[in-house]
Amino acid sequence: MKQQVEKISLWQLYILIICFQIGSAALVGIGNDAKQDAWVAVIIATFIGIAIMLYYIFLLSKVPEKNLFELLIFCFGKWIGKFLTLIYVLYFFYISARVLRDFCELLVSTIFEVTPIEVISITMMLVIAYMFQHGLEVLGRTSEVFFPYVVAFIVLTGLGVWFSGELELSNIRPILGEGFRPIVKALFPQLITFPFGEAITFMVITAYVGTTKHVKKVSAAGVFTSGFLLTYGAVIQISTLGVELKDRANFPLLSASREISLLNFIERVDIIIVFFVMFGIIVKVGIFFYGGLKGLELITNKPYRSMTLPMGALIAFFSVVISHNFVEHIEEGLVFVPFYLHLPFQFGIPLLLLPFILWKTKKKKKKESNS
């Protein structure tokens, strides 16, 4: 059956990539294994992330107008392709539930301390499901509205800490004091998979960009910008909290923002941090959710809009039962997920696609030239 065509602009793609990658990464902090050199590790990971994104775009460019799932069927045939599509759907839904749990934990531990986590999870998924009832374009247009506020809040948080006199740049020294070993430990597998490798979901999104000519440049620019903002955030966290406190804090950026005190009037700006994190989480959960829905659409041959509410309900449910507490949730995210989920889905299968795509496209061109 013919599905409704959706399109987003290059500008919307750029914004979605930035908000997607700084979403939960800004919330839980990244690069802790590199200690005071976490910001160096993020810079290196950013350039690796650009290479990863360009590789994904390259795969899509070899077979134009196809998304990730259609590439799987093109390369491996109908049955194997649909099986791989199904496990990608489960992966996308699982990660969206994990990201949603990150935000729920933030709210119940800081603002809504007596509110059941189920209420927050259901409310967030209702918003996201309603958004996708009206299509991907709604997420793109909403991102355009909120993006300036997100960037402004990140920048102003750093300036607020600085003017409050709590920024100690000496905390980021000595640079490379223990060499590159801690940085390498931070890079693999954590930083290259979270958040940069998670851009695998954009192999679904970029197929619906209206102008394909500059997708490669815009995607690389989006990863670079998000990497810059994450580096900025890492410097703020380390300079304000120090290495040990940053490592112990559940939400280091939130802890750093609590140090802001200006003119005995501007204090406790937690709500600002929660606001921009909330929008980043909506984008990240939404894109993983959309990726899973598009996979189900291909498998069932039914419009994904008809599945937004039931699948949204399942994600809200699993975000609650996925772990018993926040410590277990974080441990699972640092130990199990990177090795057993992220690496196979972000790198294993995409690398396996390359020889099949090159062989199939070469075979197709040869057949066309002979006809």
Secondary structure, DSSP 8 states (H G I E B T S, - for coil): -------B-HHHHHHHHHHHHHHHHHHH-S-GGGGGGHHHHHHHHHHHHHHHHHHHHHHHHHSTT--HHHHHHHHH-HHHHHHHHHHHHHHHHHHHHHHHHHHHHHHHHHT-TTS-HHHHHHHHHHHHHHHHHS-HHHHHHHHHHHHHHHHHHHHHHHHHHHHTT---GGGG-STTTTTTHHHHHHIIIIIIIIIIGGGGGHHHHGGGBS--TTHHHHHHHHHHHHHHHHHHHHHHHHHHH-HHHHHH-SSHHHHHHTT-EETTTEE-THHHHHHHHHHHHHHHHHHHHHHHHHHHHHHH-S-GGGGHHHHHHHHHHHHHHT-SSHHHHHHHHHHHHIIIIIHIIIIIHHHHHHHHHHHHHHHHHHHHHH-
